[in-house]
Amino acid sequence: MARIALFAYFRKITVYHPENLVLRGPTIMLSNHPNTLIDPVVVASLIRRPIFFLANAGLFRKPIWAAFFRYIFCIPVTRSEDIAGGGTPDNRQAFEASGNHLASGGNIYVAVEGTSWMERVLRPFKTGFARIGLSALEGPARGGEIYVLPVAINYAYYDRSGGDLQVEVAPPIPLSPYLESYRQDPSGCIRRLTEDVRNDLVGRVIHARDTEEEVRLKYSLALVPVPGENQDQPFYQVYRQYLKQLRAWEARDDISMHSWERKVHDLSDQLIPFQFTLESLSGVMRKGVPSLWEMLLISAGLPVYVYTWCHYGPAVWGSRWLQKRLNFYPGYTSTVKILGAIVLGPISWIVLFSLVREQAGALVAWINLLMLPWSGWYFFSYERRVKEIARYGRWQWIKSEKRKMFEDSFRELAATGEREFG
C-alpha cells in the first residue's frame, strides 16, 4: 500500500542506479532527511526485504504510538537535542539491538542527519550508523561483512503532491576495510567514515550552503525557465547547475546579484496580499490565457471527474482535511496526506465496491474496480488543470495597473536572470 500511495502522491518516481539496491549482505541504509516520515517510507519501498528503522525516541512517549512504531520495526534512539540542557545521550541499548539485528543478517535504516529539516541544506551527519556498524563487526558480526548504502532523496516539492521524486542510490560501502583503523583510533575512524559518506551524498543531492542560498535558488527557478536542452535531465542535477551559476554570478559581481535579489524579494512581498507567489505568477506568465478549447474540455469533463471523485475524492480530500485539522509542523504535511490516503483509500474502495455490487451486480463492481488506475490519472490531471485556470482567473481580478506593474517587474527580473545565467 505504501508503494501505491507514493506512486499516487508523486507525479513521477525515478530511481538512478537501481542495481545498487541488490543487497550483498547485512546493510545500513542511510539517506538525507528533508521530509520527516516520508524518507524512510521511500527507502523501504525500494527494498524488497524487511528493514528496521532507527527512530526518534520522542515518538515512543505515548503507549499507543510506541506500540505502533515497534510494530513497524522501529528502534528508539535519543538525540542530544532531546536532552534538556544538552548532554550526551545513552543509546547503548539501541546500538546493541541494531548490531545484533545486523549480525543476524538483517538491515536497518538511519536518517543520517538526525533531525528532519524541510530545506535543501545537508546538515552535519550523526555518527551513530558508523558506531553501530563497526562495533557489530568487532562483536556479534565478527568475521562477516556489513555494508553502508547511501541513498540520496530529492523532492521537487516537500509539502504538496504532483511533484517528482528522484532517488540516486550510491554503490554500497563495505565496512571491513575500516576495521584496522577503528581498532587503532575508534573516534577518528568513526569521524572519517561519517565524512566519507557525507561527501558521497553531497554530490547526489541538491545542497545549498544555507537557507538564504536555498531561497535564492527557489526564486531563480521561478524567474528563469529551465533551458530546453536541460529539460530531460534529472531535476536535481539542473537545480545543482543553477546553484553553481548563482555562485559564479556572486563571485563575478556580487553587487549586481544582491541588487537583483533585493528586487526579487520586494516583488515577492508585494504579491503576498494578493495570495500569489513568484512561483504561481510564473505559472500564469508562462502558460498564458486558457484556450476556449480547454475551457470546453473542462466543462464537458466534469461528469467524468465526479465519477473519478467517487474513487479518489474521499481519500484525497479526507487526508487534506485531516492535515489541516491536525495543524502539524509543515514537515509532516506529506506524511499525513500519504498515511491518510493509505487508510482512507482502501476503506472508500471497499465501501464503493459493496454499493456498486448491491445496485448493479458483481461484474459491474469488478469492472469499476479495474478502472482505478485510469480514474486516478484523470482525477489528478483534472484537478491540476482546474487549479491552473482558477489561478489565472484570480490573476485577472487584480486591477490592470497593478497587474501590469507586477508583470513588467517579473519580465525585467527574469531578463536579468537569463542574461547572467547565460
C-alpha positions as CSV (number, residue, x, y, z in Angstrom):
1,M,0.0,0.0,0.0
2,A,2.8,2.4,0.8
3,R,4.3,1.9,-2.6
4,I,0.9,2.5,-4.3
5,A,0.4,5.7,-2.2
6,L,3.8,7.0,-3.2
7,F,3.1,6.5,-6.9
8,A,-0.2,8.3,-6.5
9,Y,1.3,11.2,-4.5
10,F,4.2,11.9,-6.7
11,R,3.9,12.7,-10.4
12,K,6.9,10.6,-11.3
13,I,9.3,8.5,-9.3
14,T,12.7,7.8,-10.8
15,V,15.5,5.7,-9.3
16,Y,19.0,6.1,-10.6
17,H,21.4,3.1,-10.3
18,P,18.8,0.7,-9.0
19,E,21.4,-2.1,-9.4
20,N,22.9,-0.9,-6.2
21,L,19.7,-1.9,-4.4
22,V,20.7,-5.6,-4.6
23,L,21.9,-6.1,-1.1
24,R,25.1,-8.1,-0.7
25,G,24.7,-8.7,3.0
26,P,23.6,-7.0,6.2
27,T,23.2,-3.3,5.3
28,I,22.8,0.0,7.0
29,M,20.8,2.2,4.6
30,L,21.3,5.9,5.0
31,S,19.6,8.9,3.5
32,N,19.3,12.6,3.8
33,H,16.2,13.7,5.8
34,P,14.2,16.5,4.2
35,N,10.7,15.1,4.6
36,T,10.1,13.5,8.0
37,L,8.4,10.1,7.9
38,I,8.2,10.0,4.1
39,D,12.0,9.5,3.8
40,P,12.1,6.0,5.4
41,V,8.9,5.1,3.5
42,V,10.7,5.9,0.3
43,V,13.7,3.9,1.1
44,A,11.6,0.9,2.4
45,S,9.6,0.9,-0.8
46,L,12.8,0.4,-2.8
47,I,14.0,-2.7,-0.8
48,R,12.1,-5.9,-1.1
49,R,13.3,-7.1,2.4
50,P,12.3,-6.2,6.0
51,I,14.0,-3.2,7.4
52,F,14.4,-2.0,11.0
53,F,14.3,1.8,11.4
54,L,16.2,3.9,14.0
55,A,13.6,6.5,15.1
56,N,13.4,9.5,17.4
57,A,12.7,8.3,20.9
58,G,10.2,11.1,21.3
59,L,7.9,9.3,19.0
60,F,7.6,6.5,21.6
61,R,6.4,8.6,24.6
62,K,2.7,7.7,24.3
63,P,2.0,4.0,24.7
64,I,-0.3,3.8,21.6
65,W,2.4,5.3,19.4
66,A,5.2,3.3,21.0
67,A,3.2,0.1,20.1
68,F,2.7,1.3,16.6
69,F,6.3,2.2,15.9
70,R,7.6,-1.0,17.4
71,Y,5.1,-2.9,15.2
72,I,6.7,-1.4,12.1
73,F,10.2,-2.4,13.3
74,C,11.4,0.9,14.8
75,I,14.2,1.1,17.4
76,P,14.1,4.2,19.6
77,V,17.2,6.4,19.6
78,T,17.7,9.5,21.8
79,R,19.3,12.5,20.2
80,S,21.4,15.1,22.0
81,E,18.9,17.8,21.2
82,D,16.2,15.7,23.0
83,I,18.1,16.0,26.3
84,A,17.2,19.1,28.4
85,G,20.3,21.3,28.9
86,G,22.2,19.2,26.3
87,G,24.4,16.3,27.1
88,T,25.4,13.0,25.6
89,P,22.5,10.5,25.1
90,D,22.9,6.9,26.2
91,N,22.0,4.8,23.2
92,R,24.0,1.7,24.1
93,Q,20.9,-0.5,24.3
94,A,19.6,0.8,20.9
95,F,23.0,0.3,19.3
96,E,23.4,-3.2,20.7
97,A,19.9,-4.1,19.4
98,S,20.9,-2.7,16.0
99,G,24.2,-4.6,15.9
100,N,22.6,-7.9,16.9
101,H,20.0,-7.4,14.1
102,L,22.7,-6.8,11.6
103,A,24.7,-9.8,12.8
104,S,21.6,-12.0,12.3
105,G,21.5,-10.9,8.6
106,G,19.0,-8.0,9.0
107,N,19.0,-4.5,7.6
108,I,18.5,-1.1,9.2
109,Y,17.7,2.4,8.0
110,V,19.1,5.6,9.5
111,A,18.1,9.1,8.7
112,V,21.7,10.3,9.0
113,E,21.0,14.0,9.6
114,G,19.1,13.0,12.8
115,T,16.5,15.8,12.6
116,S,14.3,16.4,9.5
117,W,14.6,19.9,8.0
118,M,12.4,21.0,5.1
119,E,15.2,22.5,3.2
120,R,17.8,21.7,0.6
121,V,20.7,22.1,3.0
122,L,22.5,19.0,4.0
123,R,23.1,19.2,7.8
124,P,26.1,17.6,9.7
125,F,25.8,13.8,9.9
126,K,25.3,11.9,13.1
127,T,27.9,9.2,13.7
128,G,25.6,6.6,15.2
129,F,25.5,4.5,12.0
130,A,29.3,4.2,12.0
131,R,29.4,3.2,15.7
132,I,26.7,0.5,15.1
133,G,28.3,-1.0,12.0
134,L,31.9,-1.0,13.2
135,S,31.1,-2.2,16.8
136,A,29.0,-5.0,15.3
137,L,31.9,-6.2,13.1
138,E,34.0,-6.2,16.3
139,G,31.3,-8.0,18.2
140,P,28.4,-10.2,17.1
141,A,29.2,-10.0,13.4
142,R,32.9,-10.6,13.8
143,G,34.4,-12.3,10.7
144,G,31.5,-11.2,8.4
145,E,30.8,-8.1,6.4
146,I,28.4,-5.2,6.9
147,Y,27.6,-2.6,4.2
148,V,26.6,1.0,4.2
149,L,24.3,2.1,1.4
150,P,23.9,5.8,0.9
151,V,20.6,6.8,-0.7
152,A,20.1,10.4,-2.0
153,I,16.4,11.6,-1.9
154,N,15.4,14.6,-3.9
155,Y,11.9,16.0,-3.9
156,A,10.6,18.6,-6.3
157,Y,8.2,19.8,-3.5
158,Y,8.2,18.8,0.2
159,D,4.7,19.7,1.1
160,R,2.4,19.0,-1.8
161,S,1.6,16.3,-4.3
162,G,2.2,16.3,-8.0
163,G,5.9,16.8,-8.0
164,D,8.7,14.5,-9.0
165,L,10.7,12.2,-6.7
166,Q,14.2,11.3,-7.8
167,V,16.4,8.9,-5.9
168,E,20.0,8.2,-6.6
169,V,21.5,5.1,-5.0
170,A,25.2,5.1,-4.4
171,P,27.4,2.0,-4.5
172,P,27.4,0.1,-1.2
173,I,30.4,0.7,1.1
174,P,31.9,-2.3,2.9
175,L,32.9,-1.6,6.5
176,S,35.6,-4.2,6.9
177,P,38.4,-2.0,5.3
178,Y,37.8,0.5,8.1
179,L,38.3,-2.1,10.9
180,E,42.1,-1.8,11.3
181,S,41.8,2.0,11.6
182,Y,38.9,1.5,14.0
183,R,40.9,-0.7,16.3
184,Q,43.7,1.8,16.5
185,D,41.6,5.0,16.8
186,P,37.9,4.4,17.2
187,S,36.8,8.0,17.3
188,G,39.0,9.1,14.4
189,C,37.8,6.2,12.3
190,I,34.1,6.9,13.0
191,R,34.6,10.6,12.0
192,R,36.4,9.6,8.8
193,L,33.7,7.1,7.8
194,T,31.0,9.6,8.5
195,E,32.8,12.2,6.5
196,D,33.3,9.8,3.6
197,V,29.6,9.0,3.5
198,R,28.6,12.7,3.7
199,N,31.0,13.6,0.8
200,D,29.3,10.8,-1.2
201,L,25.8,12.1,-0.6
202,V,26.7,15.8,-1.1
203,G,27.4,15.0,-4.7
204,R,24.0,13.4,-5.2
205,V,21.5,15.8,-3.6
206,I,20.5,19.5,-4.1
207,H,22.8,21.0,-1.5
208,A,22.6,24.8,-0.8
209,R,25.2,26.3,1.5
210,D,22.4,27.8,3.7
211,T,18.7,28.7,3.8
212,E,19.5,32.1,2.2
213,E,21.0,30.4,-0.8
214,E,18.1,28.0,-1.0
215,V,15.6,30.9,-1.2
216,R,17.8,32.4,-4.0
217,L,17.6,29.1,-5.8
218,K,13.8,29.0,-5.4
219,Y,13.4,32.5,-6.9
220,S,15.8,31.7,-9.7
221,L,13.8,28.7,-10.8
222,A,10.6,30.7,-10.8
223,L,12.1,33.5,-12.9
224,V,14.5,31.7,-15.2
225,P,12.9,28.7,-17.1
226,V,15.0,25.5,-17.4
227,P,16.7,25.6,-20.8
228,G,15.2,23.2,-23.4
229,E,18.4,21.2,-23.7
230,N,18.2,20.5,-19.9
231,Q,14.6,19.5,-19.6
232,D,15.3,15.8,-20.0
233,Q,18.0,15.9,-17.3
234,P,17.1,14.9,-13.7
235,F,15.7,18.0,-12.0
236,Y,18.2,17.7,-9.1
237,Q,21.1,17.9,-11.5
238,V,19.5,21.0,-13.1
239,Y,19.0,22.6,-9.7
240,R,22.7,21.9,-8.8
241,Q,23.6,23.7,-12.1
242,Y,21.5,26.7,-11.1
243,L,23.3,26.8,-7.7
244,K,26.7,26.7,-9.5
245,Q,25.6,29.5,-11.8
246,L,24.3,31.6,-8.8
247,R,27.7,31.2,-7.0
248,A,29.6,32.1,-10.2
249,W,27.5,35.3,-10.5
250,E,28.1,36.2,-6.9
251,A,31.8,35.7,-7.3
252,R,31.9,37.7,-10.5
253,D,29.7,40.6,-9.4
254,D,28.1,40.2,-6.0
255,I,26.7,43.8,-6.1
256,S,24.5,43.2,-9.1
257,M,23.4,39.8,-7.8
258,H,22.4,41.2,-4.4
259,S,20.6,44.1,-6.1
260,W,18.7,41.7,-8.2
261,E,17.9,39.6,-5.2
262,R,16.5,42.6,-3.3
263,K,14.2,43.4,-6.1
264,V,13.0,39.8,-6.3
265,H,12.3,39.9,-2.5
266,D,10.4,43.2,-3.0
267,L,8.2,41.7,-5.8
268,S,7.6,38.6,-3.7
269,D,6.4,40.7,-0.8
270,Q,4.1,42.8,-3.0
271,L,2.4,39.7,-4.3
272,I,1.5,38.3,-0.8
273,P,-1.6,40.4,-0.2
274,F,-3.0,39.1,-3.5
275,Q,-2.3,35.5,-2.4
276,F,0.3,35.0,-5.1
277,T,3.8,33.8,-5.0
278,L,6.6,34.2,-7.6
279,E,6.0,30.5,-8.5
280,S,2.3,31.0,-9.1
281,L,2.9,34.2,-11.0
282,S,5.5,32.3,-13.1
283,G,2.8,29.7,-13.9
284,V,0.4,32.4,-15.1
285,M,3.1,34.2,-17.2
286,R,4.4,31.0,-18.8
287,K,1.0,29.3,-19.6
288,G,-0.9,32.4,-20.7
289,V,-4.6,32.6,-21.4
290,P,-6.5,29.3,-21.2
291,S,-7.9,28.5,-24.6
292,L,-11.6,28.1,-25.3
293,W,-11.0,24.5,-26.2
294,E,-9.5,23.9,-22.8
295,M,-12.5,25.6,-21.1
296,L,-14.9,23.4,-23.1
297,L,-12.9,20.2,-22.2
298,I,-13.0,21.1,-18.5
299,S,-16.8,21.8,-18.6
300,A,-17.5,18.6,-20.6
301,G,-15.2,16.6,-18.4
302,L,-17.0,17.5,-15.1
303,P,-19.3,14.4,-15.1
304,V,-16.3,12.1,-15.6
305,Y,-14.5,14.0,-12.8
306,V,-17.4,13.3,-10.5
307,Y,-17.2,9.6,-11.3
308,T,-13.4,9.6,-10.6
309,W,-14.0,11.6,-7.4
310,C,-16.0,8.6,-6.1
311,H,-12.8,6.6,-6.4
312,Y,-10.3,9.1,-5.0
313,G,-12.1,12.0,-3.5
314,P,-12.8,10.5,0.0
315,A,-9.1,9.5,0.4
316,V,-7.5,12.6,-1.1
317,W,-9.9,15.2,0.3
318,G,-10.1,13.4,3.6
319,S,-6.3,13.4,4.0
320,R,-6.2,17.1,3.1
321,W,-8.8,17.9,5.7
322,L,-7.0,15.8,8.3
323,Q,-3.7,17.6,7.6
324,K,-5.3,21.0,8.1
325,R,-7.3,19.8,11.2
326,L,-4.3,18.4,13.0
327,N,-2.2,21.5,12.2
328,F,1.1,19.6,12.5
329,Y,4.6,21.0,11.8
330,P,4.6,21.6,8.0
331,G,7.2,18.9,7.6
332,Y,4.5,16.3,8.3
333,T,2.2,17.5,5.5
334,S,3.3,14.8,3.1
335,T,3.3,12.2,5.8
336,V,-0.2,12.9,7.0
337,K,-1.6,13.1,3.4
338,I,0.0,9.8,2.4
339,L,-0.8,7.9,5.6
340,G,-4.3,9.3,5.4
341,A,-4.7,8.1,1.9
342,I,-3.3,4.7,2.8
343,V,-6.0,4.3,5.4
344,L,-8.9,6.0,3.7
345,G,-8.3,4.7,0.2
346,P,-9.0,1.0,0.8
347,I,-11.9,1.9,3.1
348,S,-13.6,4.0,0.4
349,W,-12.9,1.4,-2.3
350,I,-14.4,-1.4,-0.2
351,V,-17.5,0.7,0.5
352,L,-17.8,1.7,-3.1
353,F,-17.4,-1.9,-4.3
354,S,-20.1,-3.1,-1.9
355,L,-22.5,-0.4,-3.0
356,V,-22.0,-1.0,-6.7
357,R,-22.3,-4.7,-6.3
358,E,-25.5,-4.3,-4.4
359,Q,-27.0,-1.9,-7.0
360,A,-25.6,-3.2,-10.3
361,G,-24.1,-6.7,-9.7
362,A,-20.7,-8.2,-9.1
363,L,-19.5,-7.9,-12.7
364,V,-20.0,-4.1,-12.8
365,A,-18.4,-3.8,-9.4
366,W,-15.3,-5.5,-10.6
367,I,-15.1,-3.5,-13.8
368,N,-15.4,-0.3,-11.7
369,L,-12.6,-1.5,-9.5
370,L,-10.4,-2.2,-12.6
371,M,-10.9,1.4,-13.6
372,L,-8.9,2.7,-10.6
373,P,-5.6,3.3,-12.4
374,W,-7.2,5.3,-15.3
375,S,-9.5,7.0,-12.8
376,G,-6.6,8.2,-10.7
377,W,-4.8,9.7,-13.7
378,Y,-7.9,11.6,-14.8
379,F,-8.8,12.8,-11.2
380,F,-5.4,14.3,-10.6
381,S,-5.0,15.7,-14.1
382,Y,-8.4,17.4,-14.0
383,E,-7.8,18.9,-10.5
384,R,-4.4,20.2,-11.6
385,R,-5.8,21.9,-14.7
386,V,-8.8,23.4,-12.8
387,K,-6.4,24.9,-10.3
388,E,-4.3,26.5,-13.1
389,I,-7.4,28.0,-14.7
390,A,-8.7,29.3,-11.3
391,R,-5.3,30.8,-10.6
392,Y,-5.4,32.6,-14.0
393,G,-8.9,33.9,-13.1
394,R,-7.7,35.2,-9.7
395,W,-4.9,37.0,-11.5
396,Q,-7.4,38.7,-13.9
397,W,-9.3,40.0,-10.9
398,I,-6.3,42.2,-9.8
399,K,-6.6,45.7,-11.1
400,S,-5.0,46.1,-14.5
401,E,-2.5,48.8,-13.4
402,K,-1.2,46.6,-10.5
403,R,-1.1,43.6,-12.8
404,K,0.9,45.4,-15.4
405,M,3.3,46.6,-12.8
406,F,3.9,43.1,-11.5
407,E,4.2,41.6,-15.0
408,D,6.8,44.3,-16.0
409,S,8.8,43.7,-12.8
410,F,8.7,39.9,-13.4
411,R,9.9,40.3,-17.0
412,E,12.7,42.7,-16.0
413,L,14.0,40.4,-13.3
414,A,13.6,37.3,-15.5
415,A,15.6,39.0,-18.3
416,T,18.4,39.9,-15.9
417,G,18.5,36.4,-14.5
418,E,18.6,34.8,-18.0
419,R,21.4,37.2,-19.1
420,E,23.5,36.4,-16.0
421,F,22.9,32.7,-16.2
422,G,23.7,32.7,-19.8
